[in-house]
């Protein structure tokens, strides 16, 4: 027994290092999988309402000659011919205003107002009113889990052993398991070496 105590006393720090290495190897070879936290997604929807008004003048791209018909043949009676001419002039110089509204799905509409005179579109007014959503998805990735290593010590007192100083190393793994290796020395000259292991307790919210 004395030989064992002498061996421990002479190789105290080497034994602690050996225990730390063993714990690290056990943790490395452990088959317990690290729980994976899923990314969180936050969706924000902002409704945007847009309105505007334009004045434009369409350009004649091509003129296609029309075909004559009996309706437009000159009347052989002069008085009737004059009336016929006056009617054509009145229709020619008149301004015909055409309005139309085009619905765009469920987000709004476009209104068009054309003015036609002298057989041409002399003016066009376009206005629209749209209301559409802008959706923003914010993805928050969980923090990357890493192994964490701590070191520290403490001072204890007991009526039997007197004062005792201890120091140790604590390893917290990615899966929230904790391994601890510690050693102590009391005022009587006695050594103490220990290994601890802790597992996380999941509490219900």
Residue pairs with C-beta under 8 A, 6 or more apart in sequence:
8 15
8 191
8 193
9 191
12 183
12 191
12 193
15 193
16 169
16 181
16 183
16 193
19 181
19 193
19 195
20 169
20 181
23 171
23 179
23 181
23 195
24 171
26 179
27 147
27 171
27 173
27 177
27 179
30 173
30 177
32 175
32 177
33 175
34 145
34 174
34 175
35 175
37 142
38 142
39 139
39 140
39 141
39 142
40 139
40 140
40 142
41 137
41 138
41 139
41 140
42 137
42 138
42 140
43 135
43 136
43 137
43 138
44 135
44 136
44 138
45 133
45 134
45 135
45 136
46 133
46 134
46 136
47 131
47 132
47 133
47 134
48 131
48 132
48 133
48 134
49 129
49 130
49 131
50 128
50 129
50 130
50 131
50 132
51 127
51 128
51 129
51 130
52 127
52 128
53 125
53 126
53 127
54 125
54 126
54 127
55 123
55 124
55 125
56 124
56 126
57 121
57 122
57 123
57 124
58 121
58 124
60 120
74 81
74 84
75 81
75 84
92 118
92 119
93 117
93 118
94 117
95 115
95 116
95 117
95 122
96 115
96 116
96 117
97 113
97 114
97 115
97 116
98 113
98 114
98 115
98 116
99 111
99 112
99 113
99 114
100 111
100 112
100 113
101 109
101 110
101 111
101 112
102 109
102 110
102 111
102 112
103 109
104 110
104 130
107 130
107 131
107 132
108 128
108 129
108 130
108 131
108 132
109 128
109 129
110 126
110 127
110 128
111 126
111 127
111 128
112 124
112 125
112 126
113 124
113 125
113 126
114 121
114 123
114 124
115 121
115 122
115 123
115 124
116 122
145 174
146 174
147 171
147 172
147 173
147 174
148 171
148 172
149 169
149 170
149 171
149 172
150 169
150 170
150 171
150 172
151 167
151 168
151 169
151 170
152 167
152 168
152 170
153 165
153 166
153 167
153 168
154 165
154 166
154 167
155 163
155 164
155 165
155 166
156 163
156 164
156 165
156 166
156 184
157 163
157 164
158 164
161 186
161 187
161 188
161 190
162 186
162 187
162 188
163 186
163 187
164 184
164 185
164 186
164 187
164 192
165 184
165 185
165 186
166 182
166 183
166 184
166 185
166 192
167 182
167 183
167 184
168 180
168 181
168 182
168 183
169 180
169 181
169 182
170 178
170 179
170 180
171 178
171 179
171 180
172 178
173 179
176 199
176 200
177 197
177 198
177 199
177 200
178 196
178 197
178 198
178 199
179 195
179 196
179 197
179 198
180 194
180 195
180 196
180 197
180 198
181 194
181 195
181 196
182 193
182 194
182 196
183 191
183 192
183 193
183 194
184 191
184 192
184 193
185 191
185 192
186 192
